[in-house]
Amino acid sequence: MSRVPAIRRFLVMADLTWVSGGAMTANVTGYLLQVLAGRWLGVSGGFSEFASLLALQLLCAVPALALQNVVARDVVGGAGVAQLRGLQWRCAAVVAVAAALVTPLVAGMLQVGVAAAAAALAAAPALVLLAGEQGILQGNKQFRALGVVLGTAGIARVGPALVILALGGGVPLTLLAATCGIVAAAVCARMIAGEPATRARGELDRDDVPVARVRPVLWAAQVQAALMALSSADLLVVRIVLEEADASRYAFGTIATKIAFWLPQAVGVVLYPRMAQPTQSASAIRVALAVLSGIGLTAVLGAALAAPLAPLLAGPGYAPVQDLLWLFALHGAVLAVLQGAVLSAIAIGRTSLAAFAWLGLAVEIVAMVVLARSIPAVLVTAVSVAACTTVVVAAVVVRAADTTAGPDPLRPVS
């Protein structure tokens, strides 16, 4: 019997290895895109616009991530794959309509062309379809296949975009190429996930099997939206409060933020099915938060040691942010812990905890717009607000898990 915990730890590590490999492949290709775009577009040649639209695409991933978490949770609860695929198509249609409606507004707010904004937002419905298949694999604990899908999606998204950039294509064409790659990745994920297995009649008639509906996705989406807005608000605000050159330098620094943020992505992915089970949620949440904190400290140290290489990779124009890269990484590390807490909240049905993240976002934006007029000021504001929000959300979600994962008292009954 003493061998059982060891075997379980080995299996968890194997799952983490597969998902980490896929996520790392996707992240490294994404960072490569940003570094090369920073060099090819230059400080004053459009990189700020490109980075802002990439941040916009990150926000486009909000409904996709929410759908993935809801699908994975419902798969754990026994929902059928066929009805979950129907849900992902309904969500993709809603997202496509919303993206078309907000395109002119986004173009005006970010001071970019309508074509560039449309190319960035076109990725939203494709991301939803991709995430739905990832949720099916995650809920079924098919982590080897999930790792393959994550890596394939990263390469498919970045590869065409790099080709267009290398050929001298502009921002709209580059973003459109990335969107086409995401569509191809969604098709590939559907093939890997395969067809749903035939379910027994008695299993289909169970009363406790979740019914796939859009409303739970919307509630999960507002939680994810708060997190993604916190992780992207600074990159959008700098185009308003800083000059073009400093905004581009800040955008380059956020590469360290993204590395620290996405580096431990596999931790939440692998532990999420356990978080969704009431008998295991409390211990899984504690383990996730502890591991995320440890990886975050490692990322900050790595950024501090690698800082002298930054001007060599991107050019001397980005030298002013070299000594701040550890602080950018700290921002990402804190947000990674917050992401773990947010996933926990979705898993145990406590989506009302997003109120704390929305409050933090409001404080951050106001503080930046009113007070921040330099790169260090914007960065310190972002780190401070993220740290305070993370401490509050993590403490509340751990307490909620300890008192059983019951229904969210502030969430309407679907």
Salt bridges, closest charged atoms under 4 A:
GLU133 OE1 - ARG85 NH2 2.87
GLU195 OE2 - ARG190 NH2 3.11
GLU203 OE2 - ARG199 NH2 3.10
ASP205 OD2 - ARG201 NE 3.25
ASP208 OD1 - ARG206 NE 2.92
ASP234 OD2 - HIS331 ND1 3.93
GLU244 OE1 - ARG239 NH1 3.99
ASP246 OD1 - ARG249 NH1 2.94
ASP402 OD2 - ARG286 NH2 2.72
